[in-house]
Amino acid sequence: MNASFNTLSEGRRNILNALKKRGELRADQLAESTGITASGIRQQLNALQADGLVTHLEKREGRGRPKHVYKLSAAADALYPRMYSELTNELLDYVREDDPDMLENIFKRRMQRRLKNAQARFEKLKTFDAKVAALTKILDEDGYLADFQKISDGNYLITEHNCAVIGVALQYGQACSSELEFLRLALPDASIERVAHMIAGAHMCAYSVQQTKRK
């Protein structure tokens, strides 16, 4: 995260991360996910709303009165990595105009660099589980706010709650296709499919990971 995010207290960072991951949450859900007391979470939410980082809306869930549901404001979302997308897109536009083949090569080289680094970190890992955890950590370090969960024996779900290159991905599909290729090449013993996509309107990108080769 950038310096502005890091100036927030740990409690407020945890609240923002929870909302970033889940999209929308009630106060009681935030209290449960962050470990903050009910009274404490309301104080933090009031402060975050006053700072323009959190907004709320009323949402009806079944019978009864509508409940407050909280979500990140545009200002809070902007605290997460974007990798200077405007400048990047401008430069990529120039490359595409002059040499479309070079544009494809740029994304390919980025993918290959990430793959090489990942493979170096996987060298001493013996199990598939460890490789999934290491790959998720790489994605998290790259600014994707990633986590994973084991769905069943040999099956995982890797979720990216933030897209560090969303500004580029909206204009250049190669950013998304190269991401999927990177994951598949990094874990050649798995079948990987994208099951949620921010570009398609989801609030995260998610990948189904199924182990295909077992020792």
C-alpha positions in Angstrom: 0.0 0.0 0.0 1.1 3.6 -0.4 2.1 6.0 2.3 -1.4 7.4 2.7 -2.8 4.0 3.5 0.0 3.2 5.9 -0.7 6.3 7.9 -4.0 4.8 9.0 -4.3 2.8 12.2 -4.1 -1.0 12.0 -7.8 -1.2 12.9 -8.9 1.1 10.0 -6.6 -0.7 7.6 -8.2 -4.0 8.5 -11.7 -2.5 8.0 -10.7 -1.2 4.6 -9.1 -4.5 3.6 -12.2 -6.4 4.7 -14.5 -4.1 2.6 -12.1 -4.4 -0.3 -12.2 -8.1 -0.2 -15.9 -8.6 0.4 -17.4 -5.6 -1.4 -20.1 -4.8 1.1 -20.5 -5.7 4.8 -22.7 -4.8 7.7 -21.2 -3.5 10.9 -21.6 -6.8 12.7 -19.9 -8.7 9.8 -17.0 -6.2 9.9 -16.7 -6.7 13.7 -16.5 -10.4 13.2 -14.0 -10.3 10.4 -11.6 -7.8 12.0 -11.9 -8.9 15.7 -13.0 -5.4 16.7 -15.8 -5.0 19.2 -19.3 -3.9 18.0 -18.9 -0.5 19.7 -15.4 -0.1 18.4 -16.3 -0.9 14.8 -19.0 1.7 14.8 -16.6 4.3 16.1 -14.1 3.4 13.4 -16.8 3.4 10.7 -18.0 6.9 11.8 -14.4 8.2 11.6 -13.8 6.5 8.2 -17.1 8.0 6.9 -16.1 11.4 8.2 -12.8 11.1 6.3 -14.6 10.2 3.1 -13.1 6.6 3.0 -16.3 4.6 3.6 -19.9 5.1 2.5 -23.0 3.2 3.4 -26.4 2.4 2.0 -29.6 0.8 3.3 -30.2 -2.8 2.1 -33.2 -4.9 2.9 -32.4 -8.6 3.6 -35.7 -10.4 4.0 -38.3 -9.1 6.4 -37.6 -6.3 8.9 -36.0 -2.9 8.7 -33.3 -2.2 6.1 -29.8 -2.5 7.4 -26.8 -0.3 6.9 -24.3 -1.9 4.5 -20.8 -0.3 4.2 -18.5 -0.2 1.2 -15.3 1.6 0.2 -15.6 5.1 -1.3 -13.8 6.0 -4.5 -11.2 7.8 -2.4 -10.5 4.7 -0.3 -10.3 2.5 -3.4 -7.7 4.9 -4.8 -5.4 4.1 -1.9 -4.8 0.6 -3.4 -2.1 0.1 -6.0 -2.9 1.3 -9.5 0.7 1.4 -11.0 0.3 4.8 -12.6 -2.1 3.6 -15.2 -2.6 6.9 -17.1 1.1 7.2 -17.9 1.4 3.5 -18.6 -1.5 3.6 -21.0 -0.1 6.6 -22.8 3.2 5.0 -23.3 1.6 1.7 -24.5 -0.5 3.7 -26.9 2.6 5.0 -28.5 4.1 1.5 -28.7 0.9 0.1 -30.3 0.9 2.9 -32.9 4.5 2.3 -33.9 4.8 -1.4 -33.5 1.8 -3.6 -32.5 4.1 -6.7 -32.4 6.3 -5.0 -29.8 3.2 -4.3 -27.7 2.5 -8.0 -27.5 6.1 -8.7 -26.7 6.1 -6.2 -23.8 3.3 -8.0 -22.0 5.0 -11.4 -22.8 8.3 -10.2 -21.3 6.6 -9.0 -18.2 4.9 -12.4 -17.8 8.2 -14.2 -18.4 10.0 -12.1 -15.8 7.3 -12.9 -13.2 7.4 -16.5 -14.1 11.2 -16.8 -13.8 11.0 -15.2 -10.3 8.2 -17.5 -9.3 10.0 -20.6 -10.5 13.0 -19.6 -8.5 10.9 -19.4 -5.3 9.3 -22.8 -6.1 12.6 -24.7 -6.4 12.7 -26.0 -2.8 9.0 -26.5 -2.4 8.0 -30.1 -2.4 4.2 -30.0 -2.2 1.5 -28.6 -4.4 -0.1 -27.0 -1.4 3.1 -25.1 -0.7 3.3 -23.9 -4.3 -0.2 -22.6 -4.2 0.5 -20.7 -1.0 3.8 -19.3 -2.5 2.1 -18.2 -5.7 -0.6 -16.4 -3.7 2.0 -14.7 -1.7 3.7 -13.5 -4.9 0.4 -12.1 -6.1 -0.1 -10.4 -2.8 3.3 -8.8 -2.9 2.6 -7.6 -6.4 -0.3 -5.5 -5.0 -3.2 -7.8 -5.8 -4.4 -8.3 -2.1 -4.5 -12.0 -2.8 -5.6 -15.0 -0.7 -6.5 -18.6 -1.3 -8.7 -21.3 0.2 -8.7 -25.0 -0.2 -12.0 -26.1 -1.6 -11.4 -29.9 -1.7 -8.6 -32.3 -2.1 -6.4 -30.8 -4.8 -8.7 -27.9 -5.5 -8.2 -24.3 -4.5 -9.6 -20.9 -5.1 -7.1 -18.0 -5.5 -8.7 -14.6 -5.2 -7.3 -11.2 -6.1 -9.3 -8.6 -4.2 -7.4 -5.7 -5.9 -6.2 -5.3 -9.4 -2.9 -3.5 -9.3 -3.1 -2.9 -13.1 -6.9 -2.2 -13.5 -6.3 1.0 -15.4 -4.2 -0.8 -18.0 -6.4 -3.9 -18.1 -9.5 -1.8 -18.9 -7.7 -0.7 -22.1 -5.4 -3.6 -22.9 -6.8 -7.1 -22.6 -3.2 -8.5 -22.8 -2.9 -7.5 -19.1 -5.6 -10.1 -18.2 -4.6 -12.8 -20.6 -1.0 -12.6 -19.6 -2.0 -12.9 -15.9 -3.9 -16.1 -16.6 -1.0 -17.5 -18.7 1.4 -16.6 -15.9 -0.6 -18.6 -13.3 -0.9 -21.6 -15.6 2.8 -21.7 -16.4 3.7 -21.1 -12.8 1.6 -24.2 -11.8 2.0 -26.6 -14.7 0.6 -29.4 -12.6 -2.8 -27.7 -12.4 -5.8 -26.8 -14.4 -6.5 -23.1 -13.8 -9.6 -21.2 -14.9 -10.7 -17.6 -14.2 -14.1 -17.8 -12.5 -14.6 -14.1 -11.6 -13.3 -11.1 -13.4 -13.2 -7.4 -12.4 -13.4 -6.4 -16.0 -16.7 -8.2 -16.3 -18.1 -6.4 -13.3 -17.1 -8.6 -10.3 -15.4 -6.9 -7.3 -12.5 -9.3 -7.5 -10.7 -11.7 -9.8 -10.8 -15.3 -8.8 -9.1 -18.5 -10.2 -10.2 -22.1 -9.8 -7.0 -24.2 -9.3 -7.3 -28.0 -9.7 -4.3 -30.2 -9.3 -4.0 -32.5 -12.3 -0.7 -34.3 -11.7 0.0 -36.1 -8.5 3.2 -37.8 -7.3 
